[in-house]
Amino acid sequence: MKLFNKDIPHINVKLPDLINKYGVLDALSSVTAIIVGLLAGLIILFISNASQALYGFEAIITSGFSNLNDLGQVLYFATPIILTGLSVGFSAKTGLFNIGAAGQFMVGAYAAVLVGVKCGFLPGHLLWITALLAALIAGALWGAIPGIFKALFNVNEVISCIMTNYIGTYLVNYLVTKTVFDSLRNQSMRVMEHANIPKLGMDKIFRDGFIVSSVNAGIIIAVIFAVIIFIILEKTAFGYELKACGFNREAARYAGINEKRSIILSMTIAGALAGLGGALLFLAGSGNGIRVVDILAQEGFNGIPVALLGLNNPIGIIFSGMLVAYLNVGGFKMQLYNFAPQVIEIIIAVIIYFSAFALLVRDFIASIIKRKRGEL
């Protein structure tokens, strides 16, 4: 009896080819950056409080899975930063740096809250769906502004995005105080109950006794949009045109691609994603409102490291958003071991900082593989 058929061709796949083909190299570089960042965080813990360092480190590693309520909070915190990460990552894929996600986030959040407070006459699910659409449109319009300045006047998008961040933040502050202000809490009014995104039974799953997490269907919406953006970028002619402009605008123009149109559309889509992220945060039924403060939305800036760690890949951004949210939940629990909140913020910042080296790590590993190619 023959165990092998000689007619079947022998499969000889080299390890470097396997790594490059299935994106293992990208994942390996991100994981390496995470490990280095966590080790740096552990060193900071020992410097801060050596006797509690290991307990604090254990908290940041395990707290997100300590119970279903904490896991639900990870999903809740991950929802908006997945969208802002997609906003930054999408624009980066098209050769633009959308640092204006914070302003787009707040403009979209205000549009959603305004609809949620003032349009209670809309029945059933129509209210929260309308609020999400309003956030998409508002964020898209705000994101289009840097795109127009870039396409028509060649103004660097980073400069115009920084300006629209501050203008958007102060504009939202003004509009909140004039339209939907709750003076007792110094924030916007709570939206109508049916303006909140449905829980879909998640409140019964992600809970710890009587403590219920804030997770809702927003995380599903975020994942769906990540998949849609992936399909647009990788499977459509429209996505190819946008990426072509990002790789080489002169060559794209020569090939007949409308460069100005692509720039404006790219920033418009990026703004819509960030605006949707703002809506998902404030329509979660957690009781949070838009606070009238002179601080840019942290969720907008968190989108930058989320995109970097996910290597601007929409699917990778889902997981990197989960990681950043996981670290935040662990950071809260670390305070039980007498670590000052500032130390926790430093640790998270260090981890995020090392995530910026994911591309460098990837290129380093790729160079090693090239030298070893043909030897494995």
Phi, psi and omega in degrees: 000127181272129179278334182231142177266120184293342181284341179282123183296145179284127180272118181234088180258121179283147183302316179301321178294321179297318181296314182292322186292318187260014175070017180296327181297317179298314180296320181296320180294319179293317179297320178299316179297321179296316181297315179298318179296319179294321178296320176297321177296321178297320178298318178297321178298318179295322178293322183285313183203089188299323184292334182249004188301313183293323178293319178296319180294321177298323180297316182289334181277325190248345189298325181298337179248012185294327174202172184292332177295315179295322177296321176297322178294326175300314179295323180294312180292331182287331187305304182292325183282341171294318180291317178291328174296319176298322179299312180291316182294321180297313180295323179296323178298335181257016174084015181239154179246101182274085177273004182266016182298330181297314178293317178297323178300312183289321178297317177295320179299316181296317180301318180293316180294320179301314177295318182294333180268317189266342187249042180295347179288343178288132187278150169048226183289348183297332183291309182289330176293318177297320179297320178294318178296321178297319179295319178301313182293314181297315178297321179297316180296320180290324178289332181292335183300307176298327178295319179294316179297324179291314186288318187266330185238004179056037176276129180304130185295334179296316181296310182292328178293319177299318180295315181291335174300308183289318179298316180297317181296311181290327177295317178296318177304313181297314183293324178298313181296334182268343188234314188226042188271135171251098187295333181292327182252000181054044177204178180291157177296159175286142180287163176302151184302318182277006172272346178285144180294136182303149179280332181057035178081000181292333179292340177272341180267307186268079180210161177229092185069239179271355180271117184249133179286167182267005183296147180210193182293354178302325180293326177292318178299318180298316180294319179299316180293326176297318179294319179298315180296321177299315180296318180300314184288323190256342189236002183236155177294325178299314178296323178297319179296317180297316180291326179298319176296325179290323181288314183201101184294322180297315179294322179296319179296320180295328180280359176095010179276135179285101186297314183296318178299318181295319180297313182295316180295322180299312180290329177294314179295319178299317178296321179298319179296315179295319178298320177297322177301320177297319179296317182296331179287316188266358174249027184268356181074020181271355181088357180286143174234173178284112182280140180272086181226156181269050182230134177291148182298122181295328180300328179294318180283331176296338177296333181293305177295329177298317178293319180298313182293326178275005179055034177062013177270124184306322179288319177296328180294328176302311183287322179291326175296319176299319181296312181299319177295320179299318180295324178294317178296317177297325179298322178298319183288337180295337180295341177294343182252031173064032173263130179294147179305328180297324178295320179298317179296323179296317182298313179298320180296320179296317179297316177296321180299315180291336178296335178293343180269007181301317179296321179296318178297318180298315180295325179295314179294322179298322179294324177295317180297321179296322179290328182269354184302130180093351181259343183270000000 
